[in-house]
Amino acid sequence: MHSYPTLTAMGINTVESIARYTLKEGQTSDELKIYFHSAEGDTQPHSMKFSFQRPATGNSTAAAELLSALDELQQLTRQGQPAPTREQLLGELSQLEKVVGAKLEELRSNLKQWH
């Protein structure tokens, strides 16, 4: 069994339920979002979001805690994970289309206020 001290320190007690993660890089901070496998009746959140301020050293390097968390997440998501199936990819694509469509509608609605 592997130890994941950074993820545990971040409050993630069930690292084995991590499904995937995303990282959004900003100018002064980075946002890490971790998604979990969810089962019916599960009380665990679907995802958790963490923000990491970049060090004020004048360069764009990420915080040490973030780098450590990313290393642990890569280990977790790489272990025993088969390549996604066509159906999984189509499902993810469909979900992304819904999210992007909703955001586009929101932006169009906001733009109508300016006319």
GROMACS elastic network, one bead per residue, 0.5 to 0.9 nm:
[ bonds ]
;  ai    aj funct       b0    kb
    2    76     6  0.89488   500
    3     8     6  0.87958   500
    3    72     6  0.88125   500
    4     7     6  0.56481   500
    4     8     6  0.61681   500
    4     9     6  0.86617   500
    4    15     6  0.78001   500
    4    69     6  0.83375   500
    4    72     6  0.61827   500
    4    73     6  0.87201   500
    5     8     6  0.50576   500
    5     9     6  0.59908   500
    5    10     6  0.85697   500
    5    69     6  0.86899   500
    5    72     6  0.85731   500
    6     9     6  0.50686   500
    6    10     6  0.62670   500
    6    11     6  0.89264   500
    6    12     6  0.89996   500
    6    65     6  0.70614   500
    6    66     6  0.86762   500
    6    68     6  0.65289   500
    6    69     6  0.56066   500
    6    72     6  0.75842   500
    7    11     6  0.66700   500
    7    12     6  0.55941   500
    7    13     6  0.79288   500
    7    15     6  0.74142   500
    7    68     6  0.86656   500
    7    69     6  0.59810   500
    7    72     6  0.73703   500
    7    73     6  0.81727   500
    8    11     6  0.52421   500
    8    13     6  0.57140   500
    8    14     6  0.83252   500
    8    15     6  0.77723   500
    9    12     6  0.72400   500
    9    13     6  0.87478   500
   10    13     6  0.87667   500
   10    50     6  0.85353   500
   10    69     6  0.88312   500
   12    15     6  0.61532   500
   12    48     6  0.88581   500
   13    16     6  0.88104   500
   14    17     6  0.57559   500
   14    18     6  0.76064   500
   15    18     6  0.55406   500
   15    36     6  0.87623   500
   15    73     6  0.88849   500
   15    76     6  0.78641   500
   16    19     6  0.83222   500
   16    36     6  0.88425   500
   16    76     6  0.75822   500
   17    35     6  0.86162   500
   17    36     6  0.54141   500
   17    37     6  0.53941   500
   17    38     6  0.78173   500
   18    21     6  0.80483   500
   18    34     6  0.70017   500
   18    35     6  0.59851   500
   18    37     6  0.61717   500
   18    47     6  0.89740   500
   18    73     6  0.83403   500
   18    76     6  0.77290   500
   18    77     6  0.75903   500
   19    34     6  0.77632   500
   19    35     6  0.55906   500
   19    37     6  0.54230   500
   19    76     6  0.88783   500
   19    77     6  0.69923   500
   20    33     6  0.86404   500
   20    34     6  0.61528   500
   20    35     6  0.53289   500
   20    36     6  0.70000   500
   20    37     6  0.87347   500
   20    73     6  0.80949   500
   20    77     6  0.66099   500
   21    32     6  0.71242   500
   21    33     6  0.55094   500
   21    35     6  0.57305   500
   21    36     6  0.87590   500
   21    47     6  0.89394   500
   21    70     6  0.89793   500
   21    73     6  0.76919   500
   21    77     6  0.87969   500
   22    31     6  0.81386   500
   22    32     6  0.58672   500
   22    33     6  0.52483   500
   22    34     6  0.66282   500
   22    35     6  0.83652   500
   23    30     6  0.70179   500
   23    31     6  0.56792   500
   23    33     6  0.64346   500
   23    34     6  0.88786   500
   24    29     6  0.88360   500
   24    30     6  0.57524   500
   24    31     6  0.50858   500
   24    32     6  0.65621   500
   24    33     6  0.84035   500
   25    28     6  0.84214   500
   25    29     6  0.67025   500
   25    31     6  0.64458   500
   25    32     6  0.87132   500
   25    62     6  0.88743   500
   26    29     6  0.51159   500
   26    30     6  0.53357   500
   26    31     6  0.76302   500
   27    30     6  0.79036   500
   27    54     6  0.82697   500
   27    60     6  0.78148   500
   28    52     6  0.87194   500
   28    53     6  0.60993   500
   28    54     6  0.55010   500
   28    55     6  0.82961   500
   28    56     6  0.85194   500
   28    60     6  0.81329   500
   29    51     6  0.66749   500
   29    52     6  0.53595   500
   29    54     6  0.50923   500
   29    55     6  0.87698   500
   29    62     6  0.79723   500
   29    63     6  0.87254   500
   30    50     6  0.83121   500
   30    51     6  0.57501   500
   30    52     6  0.51605   500
   30    53     6  0.64711   500
   30    54     6  0.71606   500
   30    62     6  0.73262   500
   30    63     6  0.85377   500
   30    66     6  0.83580   500
   31    49     6  0.69584   500
   31    50     6  0.56837   500
   31    52     6  0.63317   500
   31    53     6  0.88835   500
   32    48     6  0.83200   500
   32    49     6  0.58066   500
   32    50     6  0.51182   500
   32    51     6  0.63118   500
   32    52     6  0.78769   500
   32    66     6  0.79973   500
   32    70     6  0.87828   500
   33    47     6  0.67700   500
   33    48     6  0.56775   500
   33    50     6  0.62578   500
   33    51     6  0.87110   500
   34    46     6  0.86195   500
   34    47     6  0.54131   500
   34    48     6  0.53130   500
   34    49     6  0.64453   500
   34    50     6  0.83512   500
   34    73     6  0.89153   500
   35    45     6  0.85170   500
   35    46     6  0.59661   500
   35    48     6  0.66699   500
   35    49     6  0.88987   500
   36    44     6  0.81318   500
   36    45     6  0.74706   500
   36    46     6  0.54937   500
   36    47     6  0.58337   500
   36    48     6  0.84587   500
   37    46     6  0.72961   500
   38    41     6  0.85545   500
   38    42     6  0.63758   500
   38    43     6  0.86933   500
   38    44     6  0.74047   500
   38    45     6  0.80284   500
   38    46     6  0.65077   500
   39    42     6  0.53096   500
   39    43     6  0.88223   500
   40    43     6  0.88235   500
   42    45     6  0.81954   500
   44    47     6  0.84221   500
   45    48     6  0.70322   500
   51    66     6  0.89142   500
   52    62     6  0.78129   500
   52    63     6  0.64680   500
   52    65     6  0.80688   500
   52    66     6  0.67142   500
   53    56     6  0.86751   500
   53    62     6  0.78224   500
   53    63     6  0.66999   500
   54    57     6  0.84654   500
   54    59     6  0.87087   500
   54    60     6  0.70349   500
   54    61     6  0.66937   500
   54    62     6  0.53903   500
   54    63     6  0.54090   500
   55    58     6  0.78081   500
   55    59     6  0.79295   500
   55    60     6  0.79434   500
   55    61     6  0.72359   500
   55    62     6  0.71135   500
   55    63     6  0.61986   500
   55    64     6  0.89740   500
   56    59     6  0.74928   500
   56    60     6  0.87183   500
   57    60     6  0.81624   500
   57    61     6  0.86045   500
   58    61     6  0.88656   500
   61    64     6  0.88008   500
   62    65     6  0.84170   500
   62    66     6  0.65946   500
   62    67     6  0.66954   500
   63    66     6  0.52979   500
   63    67     6  0.64438   500
   63    68     6  0.88016   500
   64    67     6  0.51331   500
   64    68     6  0.62129   500
   64    69     6  0.86140   500
   65    68     6  0.51137   500
   65    69     6  0.61125   500
   65    70     6  0.85898   500
   66    69     6  0.50075   500
   66    70     6  0.60716   500
   66    71     6  0.85682   500
   67    70     6  0.50964   500
   67    71     6  0.62244   500
   67    72     6  0.87364   500
   68    71     6  0.51304   500
   68    72     6  0.63650   500
   68    73     6  0.86654   500
   69    72     6  0.51293   500
   69    73     6  0.60736   500
   69    74     6  0.85658   500
   70    74     6  0.60391   500
   70    75     6  0.85699   500
   71    74     6  0.51989   500
   71    75     6  0.63772   500
   71    76     6  0.87774   500
   72    75     6  0.51148   500
   72    76     6  0.62522   500
   72    77     6  0.87183   500
   73    77     6  0.60173   500
   73    78     6  0.82876   500
   74    77     6  0.53180   500
   74    78     6  0.58510   500
   74    79     6  0.85397   500
   75    78     6  0.53477   500
   75    79     6  0.63282   500
   76    79     6  0.56064   500
   76    80     6  0.87326   500
   76    81     6  0.89738   500
   77    80     6  0.78680   500
   77    81     6  0.65638   500
   78    81     6  0.57856   500
   78    82     6  0.87392   500
   79    82     6  0.88316   500
   81    84     6  0.83984   500
   82    85     6  0.84981   500
   84    87     6  0.80995   500
   84    88     6  0.60070   500
   84    89     6  0.65288   500
   85    88     6  0.51481   500
   85    89     6  0.63111   500
   85    90     6  0.86080   500
   86    89     6  0.51654   500
   86    90     6  0.61158   500
   86    91     6  0.85467   500
   87    90     6  0.50404   500
   87    91     6  0.60560   500
   87    92     6  0.86030   500
   88    91     6  0.50207   500
   88    92     6  0.61870   500
   88    93     6  0.85405   500
   89    92     6  0.50803   500
   89    93     6  0.60638   500
   89    94     6  0.85273   500
   90    94     6  0.60670   500
   90    95     6  0.85898   500
   91    94     6  0.50796   500
   91    95     6  0.62096   500
   91    96     6  0.85892   500
   92    95     6  0.50991   500
   92    96     6  0.61047   500
   92    97     6  0.85780   500
   93    96     6  0.50625   500
   93    97     6  0.61334   500
   93    98     6  0.86832   500
   94    97     6  0.50969   500
   94    98     6  0.63500   500
   94    99     6  0.87932   500
   95    98     6  0.51379   500
   95    99     6  0.63127   500
   95   100     6  0.86589   500
   96    99     6  0.51067   500
   96   100     6  0.60374   500
   96   101     6  0.83234   500
   97   100     6  0.51923   500
   97   101     6  0.58418   500
   97   102     6  0.84632   500
   98   101     6  0.50743   500
   98   102     6  0.61066   500
   98   103     6  0.86026   500
   99   102     6  0.52172   500
   99   103     6  0.62489   500
   99   104     6  0.86561   500
  100   103     6  0.50759   500
  100   104     6  0.60904   500
  100   105     6  0.86100   500
  101   104     6  0.50950   500
  101   105     6  0.62171   500
  101   106     6  0.86206   500
  102   105     6  0.51510   500
  102   106     6  0.62256   500
  102   107     6  0.87232   500
  103   106     6  0.50006   500
  103   107     6  0.62093   500
  103   108     6  0.86143   500
  104   107     6  0.50978   500
  104   108     6  0.61190   500
  104   109     6  0.85046   500
  105   108     6  0.50633   500
  105   109     6  0.60501   500
  105   110     6  0.85530   500
  106   109     6  0.51026   500
  106   110     6  0.62202   500
  106   111     6  0.86622   500
  107   110     6  0.50152   500
  107   111     6  0.61316   500
  107   112     6  0.87455   500
  108   112     6  0.63449   500
  109   112     6  0.52845   500
  109   113     6  0.71492   500
  110   113     6  0.55852   500
  110   114     6  0.76360   500
  111   114     6  0.55338   500
  111   115     6  0.74141   500
  112   115     6  0.55010   500
